[in-house]
Amino acid sequence: MTYPPSYPHDPIEEIASDVFMVRGSIRMNPLMRISRNMAIIRDDGELTVINPMRLSDEGERQLRELGEVKRIVRLGAMHGVDDPYYVDTFRAELWSQSGGTIYPEPAIDVALTEETELPFPGARLFCFRDVVEPESYLLMDRGGGLLLTCDGIQHYGDYSHNTLVARMVMPFIGFPQETIIGPLWLKLQTPEGGSLRADLARLVSLEFDSLLSAHGTYLANDAKAAVRAAFDKTFPD
């Protein structure tokens, strides 16, 4: 099987106790490469990779040094391009909500719901109820609460890992340097005649202080206020 290549990324960085991130990128077309992030949770020597992203040889060596990759978690239905590589290379289990149509392979080993017992302590799953394709987020009880998201909630402190063309167009297509509800995600995930306001209001009610999305940059503090501001901007009264 031919797998998508690894794209430029930073070294693995610890952002909370036994929680790590990799800031990287993915190519959308010959001129556009945008940021992309993944998280790694370590518990008793086992690794759970959130929003999997294929790493370079050096990055993969660093990953193996952290522990044994036991499973991957697909939070968003549109993020599955590197799942087969992890399943085949590490013999990792795939944990994901069922019902996604974008990446039907590989087969899901554990179907996620908000009642699923997670394989590491101090975490809960938030599942959207009204979206077109499945999407869920992880809330970790590290610090004041760490929220791991996919496409719906993003934060841009800078445009690192974006090509020049991407940096130029990002502010004009709805991705300014702030915390946002992804406009393309919102358009694709809102059912015809429906709204995601109730889902996102439930999310805003959670307690968290930091945020790592599948795109953009890590927001270490005051993330809830930033997400609340993004919600109010998207759904003004």
Backbone hydrogen bonds, N-H to C=O, Kabsch-Sander energy under -0.5 kcal/mol:
donor,donor_aa,acceptor,acceptor_aa,energy
3,Y,1,M,-0.5
7,Y,54,R,-0.6
10,D,23,R,-3.4
13,E,21,M,-2.5
15,I,19,V,-2.4
16,A,19,V,-1.7
19,V,16,A,-2.3
20,F,40,I,-2.9
21,M,13,E,-2.9
22,V,38,M,-2.3
24,G,22,V,-0.6
24,G,36,R,-3.5
26,I,34,I,-2.1
28,M,32,M,-2.9
29,N,32,M,-1.6
32,M,29,N,-0.5
33,R,31,L,-0.6
34,I,26,I,-2.4
36,R,24,G,-2.1
37,N,214,A,-2.4
38,M,22,V,-1.8
39,A,50,I,-1.9
40,I,20,F,-2.4
41,I,48,T,-2.7
42,R,18,D,-2.7
43,D,46,E,-2.6
46,E,43,D,-2.1
47,L,68,E,-3.2
48,T,41,I,-2.4
49,V,71,R,-2.4
50,I,39,A,-3.3
50,I,48,T,-0.5
51,N,73,V,-2.3
60,E,56,S,-2.8
61,R,57,D,-1.9
62,Q,58,E,-2.1
63,L,59,G,-2.1
64,R,60,E,-2.4
65,E,61,R,-1.6
66,L,62,Q,-1.1
66,L,63,L,-0.8
67,G,63,L,-1.0
68,E,45,G,-2.4
69,V,67,G,-0.5
70,K,47,L,-2.3
70,K,68,E,-0.8
71,R,47,L,-1.4
72,I,93,E,-3.0
73,V,49,V,-3.0
74,R,95,W,-2.3
75,L,73,V,-0.8
77,A,134,P,-1.8
79,H,76,G,-1.9
80,G,78,M,-0.6
83,D,80,G,-1.1
86,Y,82,D,-1.6
87,V,83,D,-2.5
88,D,84,P,-2.5
89,T,85,Y,-2.9
90,F,86,Y,-2.1
91,R,87,V,-0.7
92,A,86,Y,-1.1
93,E,70,K,-2.2
95,W,72,I,-2.9
95,W,93,E,-0.6
96,S,94,L,-0.5
96,S,110,V,-2.1
97,Q,74,R,-0.6
109,D,94,L,-2.3
110,V,94,L,-1.9
112,L,96,S,-1.8
112,L,110,V,-0.6
116,T,113,T,-1.4
118,L,116,T,-0.7
124,R,139,L,-1.7
126,F,137,Y,-3.1
127,C,125,L,-0.5
128,F,135,E,-2.4
132,V,189,Q,-1.2
136,S,75,L,-2.4
137,Y,126,F,-2.8
138,L,148,L,-2.1
139,L,124,R,-2.6
140,M,138,L,-0.6
140,M,146,L,-3.2
141,D,122,G,-2.5
145,G,142,R,-2.3
146,L,140,M,-2.5
147,L,145,G,-0.5
147,L,210,S,-2.5
148,L,138,L,-3.2
148,L,146,L,-0.6
149,T,147,L,-0.6
149,T,212,L,-2.1
154,Q,152,G,-0.5
154,Q,180,I,-2.4
155,H,215,H,-0.8
156,Y,178,E,-1.5
157,G,155,H,-0.6
162,N,159,Y,-1.7
163,T,33,R,-2.1
167,R,163,T,-2.8
168,M,164,L,-2.0
169,V,165,V,-1.9
170,M,166,A,-2.3
172,F,169,V,-1.1
173,I,169,V,-0.9
173,I,170,M,-1.1
174,G,171,P,-0.6
175,F,170,M,-2.5
178,E,176,P,-2.1
180,I,154,Q,-3.2
182,G,152,G,-2.3
182,G,180,I,-0.7
186,L,182,G,-2.7
187,K,183,P,-2.0
188,L,184,L,-2.4
189,Q,185,W,-2.7
190,T,186,L,-1.3
194,G,191,P,-2.8
200,L,196,L,-2.6
201,A,197,R,-2.4
202,R,198,A,-1.9
203,L,199,D,-1.7
204,V,200,L,-2.4
205,S,201,A,-1.2
206,L,203,L,-1.7
208,F,206,L,-0.6
209,D,145,G,-3.0
210,S,145,G,-2.3
211,L,219,L,-2.7
212,L,147,L,-2.5
214,A,150,C,-1.2
217,T,155,H,-3.4
219,L,211,L,-2.7
220,A,218,Y,-0.6
223,A,209,D,-2.3
224,K,208,F,-0.7
226,A,222,D,-1.6
227,V,223,A,-2.8
228,R,224,K,-2.7
229,A,225,A,-2.1
230,A,226,A,-1.9
231,F,227,V,-2.5
232,D,228,R,-2.6
233,K,229,A,-2.0
234,T,230,A,-2.0
235,F,231,F,-3.0
